[in-house]
Amino acid sequence: MSAHRNAALACAARGWFVFQARFKPLKNGKWNKQGRWSGKKTNGLNWAMTKDPLEIQKLWTNFPDDPLGIPTGSVNGLFVLDVDTAADHKNDGFAALSALEEKYGPLPPTLMAQSPTGSVHYYFRLPPGMRIKNSASEIVIEGGTRALGIDVRGEGGMVIAPPSNHPRGGQYRWLNDLDVADAPSWLIEIVPKSEGVRQKRADVARPAKPCNPALEVMIDALEESDAGKGVSLLPEDNDVPSIERIKLACRAIPNRDLGWDDWNTQAMAIWHATCGSEEGLPILHAWSRKSTKYDAAETEDRWTTITKCPPTRFSGMAKLVALAKLADPYWERCNPRLKIWAALARLPFDKKYQFAFGSAARTELGDAGSDLFADWGGKGWEQCIDGPGHCGDNIYRLADEHDPTWWQLYRRMLDAGVRS
């Protein structure tokens, strides 16, 4: 078995999508990194990325020496700092990194790789809901001084990973075998973001239309392929699911006033995952009520229509699992009370939003959320209403914008078994 295939399987075991890459020569003597396969002609995903071990075995059997590509951004829940060396590049990225660390503090230990030119890739977890932009020397150190030689690979980006070889000579190699660390809050604050990442605070009570960053590509791929292809063929993602697991996934998946097409696709996924059973319709109602557009009669009618013409070209549970993972990496261990507790702990009290947050807490927890609301500083619990559009997503989104480290607090609370 080739070293590249072993490395690809190891990445897939981490839960990462990978793809078979290649270097294409350019007229200027440089090399362009690209995927060997087009997603449009295969599974619908960028570069035909996959994390299915069977597909990986097949791909690298046919082309055993092809480089290993790892997509960055929300699809894998990570982003990468690419720090250039002065010897082989135009700018000294390590000098810029030293200036950043002197100002803000050192980067935490994390998974690191080195390219054949000596550039170092620092892998960091992507905070849920965050879309970090691909950029080159755009990070600002201070004033008009930019961090020249530091590139960022984020949403829609990719990196070549070890043990890939470069056609000019040399090999990518891992510098350590650490886990991917959470990025420090200062780094999250200064890396360039994609448009639409940060919403105005006034939008929290009625979120804007944009949905999960990777929703469209996931849905397109799953609808155009056989069950799970290019997304996951792992048993835990595709065996006959329990109703409780479906409920957990739908609890994690946001519905920020989605358009009809996206809402309908989710309805089909829930129908498919529940096999159209009578237990599935209440799950669709509960998920649809996260939106201010919720219409009970339309939801009932749509369920009836789907039952008459059920979806067959994709795996509903694989889709729910993929979207749940993107929204909340800890969705299978979800503790709604701890989650709201952690989010509010990182949000300063703001009187303008107290009823929006109180209504969200009441919808998620019932009257059991009153003490969290009061501890946060809210008053007037009786005015907080459990209704359409009121859900924890409103709190989590603003917490993401204000202090993405609240996810680390939530994870620590889960790991420590904090009693809710």
Buried (B, 14 or more C-beta within 10 A) or exposed (E): EBBBBBBBBEBBEBEBBBBBBBBEEEEEEEBEBBBBBEBEEBBBBBBBBBBBBEBBEEBBEEBEEBBBBBBBBBBBBBBBBBBBBEEEBEBBBBBBBEBBEEEBEEBEEBBBBBBBEBBBBBBBBBBBBBBBBBBBBBBEBEEEEBBBBBBBBBBBBBBBBBBBBBEEEBEBEBEEEEEBBBBBBBBBEBBBBBEEBEBEEEBBBEBEEBBBBBBEBBBBBBBBBEBBBBBBBBEEBBEEBEBEBBBBBBBBBBBBBBEEEBBBBBBBBBBBBBEBEEEBBEBBBBBBBBBBBBEEEEBEEBBEEBEEEEBEEBBBBBBBBBBBBBBBBBBBEBBBBBBBBBBBBBBEEBEEBBBBBBBBBBBBBEEEBBBBBEEBBBEEBEEBEBEBBBBBBBBBBBBBBBBBBBBBBBBEBBEEEBEB
